[in-house]
Amino acid sequence: MQTRCGLEPRALAALTVVLLVAAGLAGGYFWTGRPEPVHAPELVHAAAPVAAVPAPRGGPGKAPGDGPGPGPGPEPVQGAGASGARVVVDIGGKVRRPGVLTLPAGSRVADALRAAGGAEPGADLTGVNRARVLFDGEQILVGLPGTSAAGSGPAGPGPGGGAGNGAPGVPLSLNTATADQLDGLPGVGPVLARHIVDHRTEHGGFRSVAELREVNGIGERRFADLEPLVRP
């Protein structure tokens, strides 16, 4: 090649280097432009199924607290007391383990019945509002004649033991009385009775008679008339 083209040895070496570099660049270009296999996306696995909430003890249709027999101890209350607060209630009457119970705040009457071992066989639970939220210091009497099975306030049953039964001379329980019973109080009509029931539901019950002032439609004069006739 040197003889044919008349190139000097240095020029020939430079030309050789240029050709090698050009060949390397061309090879890299074709290598990077080659077709590559495309991978299919990974399958998204289904989430694990959520465990079903177990039914209350005693089978369907059986109310909480009516189990077949007493358990080894109070059962934990689910879905209540997430903040760690507690309420102390006194449960008595026809239950298997009456006494003072400490339950998570937000527990209901059904939870207190279950913690007390359930109601005794033959106990009348017709008047028990098992969905009512408990409040601290209240007393729950189950199935006793002349008492309100739904529970009474911290002051305990009124004279004669009747809680919200409408008997003469017995203070009406603000926590257990129906709208019709409240309507029978002096100065209380159907609208005001409904306001009292709504306030009781919204705030989880009356802890004192003084809270009656917070009900819409009850002023100081009407409160003075109702105070001796009602109790928590």
C-alpha positions as CSV (number, residue, x, y, z in Angstrom):
1,M,0.0,0.0,0.0
2,Q,2.9,2.3,0.8
3,T,4.3,1.6,-2.7
4,R,1.0,2.1,-4.5
5,C,-0.2,5.2,-2.7
6,G,3.2,6.7,-2.0
7,L,2.4,7.2,1.7
8,E,4.9,7.8,4.4
9,P,5.0,5.3,7.3
10,R,3.6,7.9,9.7
11,A,0.7,8.7,7.4
12,L,-0.1,5.0,6.9
13,A,-0.2,4.5,10.7
14,A,-2.5,7.4,11.3
15,L,-4.8,6.2,8.5
16,T,-4.9,2.8,10.1
17,V,-5.8,4.3,13.6
18,V,-8.6,6.3,12.0
19,L,-10.0,3.3,10.3
20,L,-9.9,1.3,13.5
21,V,-11.7,4.0,15.4
22,A,-14.3,4.4,12.7
23,A,-14.9,0.6,12.7
24,G,-15.3,0.6,16.5
25,L,-17.8,3.5,16.4
26,A,-19.8,1.8,13.7
27,G,-19.8,-1.5,15.7
28,G,-21.0,0.3,18.8
29,Y,-23.8,2.1,16.9
30,F,-25.1,-1.1,15.4
31,W,-24.8,-2.9,18.8
32,T,-26.8,-0.3,20.7
33,G,-29.5,-0.2,17.9
34,R,-30.0,-4.0,18.0
35,P,-33.6,-5.1,18.9
36,E,-34.0,-6.1,22.6
37,P,-36.7,-8.5,24.1
38,V,-39.6,-6.7,25.9
39,H,-40.6,-8.3,29.3
40,A,-44.2,-8.5,30.2
41,P,-45.3,-6.6,33.4
42,E,-45.4,-8.5,36.6
43,L,-48.8,-9.7,37.8
44,V,-50.4,-7.8,40.6
45,H,-51.4,-10.4,43.3
46,A,-54.8,-10.0,44.9
47,A,-54.9,-8.7,48.5
48,A,-55.4,-11.2,51.3
49,P,-59.1,-11.5,52.2
50,V,-60.2,-9.6,55.4
51,A,-61.1,-12.0,58.2
52,A,-64.9,-11.9,59.0
53,V,-66.0,-10.6,62.3
54,P,-67.0,-13.6,64.5
55,A,-70.7,-13.7,65.5
56,P,-71.6,-13.2,69.2
57,R,-71.4,-16.2,71.4
58,G,-74.6,-18.2,71.6
59,G,-75.4,-18.4,67.9
60,P,-77.5,-16.1,65.6
61,G,-80.4,-14.4,67.1
62,K,-79.1,-14.5,70.6
63,A,-78.4,-11.3,72.3
64,P,-75.0,-10.5,73.8
65,G,-74.8,-11.3,77.4
66,D,-77.2,-14.3,77.1
67,G,-74.5,-17.0,76.7
68,P,-75.2,-20.5,77.8
69,G,-73.0,-20.3,80.9
70,P,-70.5,-18.1,82.7
71,G,-67.1,-17.9,81.1
72,P,-63.7,-17.9,82.9
73,G,-63.8,-14.1,83.3
74,P,-64.9,-10.8,81.6
75,E,-64.4,-10.9,77.9
76,P,-62.6,-8.0,76.1
77,V,-64.8,-5.4,74.5
78,Q,-64.0,-5.0,70.8
79,G,-64.1,-1.6,69.1
80,A,-64.2,0.5,72.3
81,G,-61.7,2.3,74.5
82,A,-59.1,3.0,71.7
83,S,-57.9,6.0,73.7
84,G,-57.4,4.0,76.9
85,A,-60.2,5.8,78.8
86,R,-62.4,3.7,81.2
87,V,-65.8,3.8,82.7
88,V,-66.8,2.2,86.0
89,V,-70.3,0.8,86.3
90,D,-72.2,-1.2,88.9
91,I,-74.3,-4.0,87.4
92,G,-76.7,-6.0,89.6
93,G,-79.9,-7.9,89.5
94,K,-80.4,-11.1,87.6
95,V,-76.9,-11.5,86.1
96,R,-74.4,-14.3,86.8
97,R,-71.6,-12.2,88.2
98,P,-73.0,-8.9,89.6
99,G,-70.5,-6.3,90.9
100,V,-68.5,-3.2,89.9
101,L,-67.0,-3.4,86.4
102,T,-64.3,-1.3,84.7
103,L,-64.9,-1.2,81.0
104,P,-63.3,0.8,78.0
105,A,-65.0,4.1,77.4
106,G,-67.6,3.8,74.6
107,S,-68.8,0.4,75.9
108,R,-72.5,-0.4,75.7
109,V,-75.0,-2.1,78.0
110,A,-74.5,-5.3,76.1
111,D,-70.8,-5.2,76.9
112,A,-71.5,-4.8,80.6
113,L,-73.9,-7.8,80.5
114,R,-71.3,-9.9,78.7
115,A,-68.6,-8.9,81.2
116,A,-71.0,-9.9,84.1
117,G,-71.4,-13.4,82.6
118,G,-74.7,-12.7,80.9
119,A,-78.3,-12.6,82.3
120,E,-79.6,-15.5,84.4
121,P,-82.1,-17.9,82.8
122,G,-85.6,-16.4,82.9
123,A,-84.5,-12.8,83.4
124,D,-86.8,-10.3,81.7
125,L,-84.7,-8.3,79.2
126,T,-87.5,-6.7,77.4
127,G,-86.8,-3.2,78.8
128,V,-83.0,-3.5,78.4
129,N,-81.5,-1.1,75.8
130,R,-78.4,-3.1,75.1
131,A,-77.2,-0.6,72.5
132,R,-77.0,2.3,74.9
133,V,-73.5,3.7,75.6
134,L,-72.4,3.5,79.2
135,F,-71.3,6.4,81.2
136,D,-69.1,6.5,84.3
137,G,-70.7,5.9,87.7
138,E,-74.0,4.5,86.5
139,Q,-75.9,1.5,87.9
140,I,-77.5,-1.2,85.8
141,L,-80.2,-3.3,87.4
142,V,-81.4,-6.3,85.3
143,G,-84.7,-8.0,85.7
144,L,-85.6,-6.8,89.2
145,P,-89.3,-5.9,89.9
146,G,-89.9,-2.2,90.3
147,T,-86.6,-1.1,88.7
148,S,-85.5,-0.1,85.3
149,A,-83.6,-2.8,83.7
150,A,-82.0,-0.4,81.3
151,G,-79.9,1.2,84.0
152,S,-79.9,4.2,86.3
153,G,-77.6,7.2,86.8
154,P,-74.9,7.7,89.4
155,A,-77.5,8.7,92.0
156,G,-79.0,5.2,92.0
157,P,-82.7,4.3,92.0
158,G,-85.1,6.9,93.3
159,P,-87.6,6.4,96.1
160,G,-89.5,3.2,95.8
161,G,-86.8,1.8,93.5
162,G,-88.7,2.8,90.3
163,A,-86.5,4.3,87.6
164,G,-88.5,5.9,84.9
165,N,-91.6,3.8,85.5
166,G,-93.9,6.8,85.8
167,A,-95.2,5.8,89.3
168,P,-96.5,8.7,91.5
169,G,-93.9,10.3,93.7
170,V,-91.0,8.6,91.8
171,P,-88.6,10.8,89.9
172,L,-88.5,10.1,86.2
173,S,-85.1,8.8,84.9
174,L,-83.8,11.1,82.1
175,N,-81.7,8.2,80.8
176,T,-84.4,5.5,80.5
177,A,-87.7,7.4,80.1
178,T,-89.4,7.3,76.7
179,A,-90.6,10.3,74.8
180,D,-94.2,9.6,75.9
181,Q,-93.2,9.5,79.6
182,L,-91.2,12.8,79.3
183,D,-94.2,14.3,77.5
184,G,-96.2,13.7,80.7
185,L,-94.0,16.1,82.7
186,P,-95.4,19.6,83.4
187,G,-94.4,22.1,80.7
188,V,-93.0,19.4,78.5
189,G,-94.7,18.7,75.2
190,P,-93.9,16.3,72.4
191,V,-91.4,18.6,70.7
192,L,-89.4,19.2,74.0
193,A,-89.6,15.6,74.9
194,R,-88.0,14.7,71.5
195,H,-85.3,17.3,72.2
196,I,-84.5,15.6,75.5
197,V,-84.3,12.2,73.9
198,D,-82.1,13.6,71.1
199,H,-79.7,15.3,73.6
200,R,-79.5,12.0,75.6
201,T,-78.6,10.0,72.5
202,E,-76.1,12.6,71.3
203,H,-74.2,12.9,74.6
204,G,-74.5,9.3,75.8
205,G,-77.0,10.0,78.6
206,F,-77.4,12.5,81.4
207,R,-74.9,12.4,84.2
208,S,-76.7,14.9,86.3
209,V,-80.1,16.7,86.3
210,A,-78.2,20.0,85.8
211,E,-77.4,18.9,82.2
212,L,-81.1,19.3,81.5
213,R,-80.3,23.1,81.1
214,E,-78.4,22.3,77.9
215,V,-81.5,21.0,76.1
216,N,-82.9,23.3,73.6
217,G,-86.1,24.8,74.9
218,I,-85.5,24.5,78.7
219,G,-84.8,27.7,80.5
220,E,-84.2,28.4,84.1
221,R,-87.9,28.7,85.1
222,R,-88.8,25.4,83.4
223,F,-85.7,23.7,84.8
224,A,-86.8,24.8,88.3
225,D,-90.2,23.1,87.7
226,L,-88.6,19.9,86.4
227,E,-85.7,19.5,88.8
228,P,-87.6,17.8,91.6
229,L,-89.4,15.5,89.2
230,V,-86.5,13.9,87.4
231,R,-83.2,12.3,88.0
232,P,-80.3,11.1,85.8
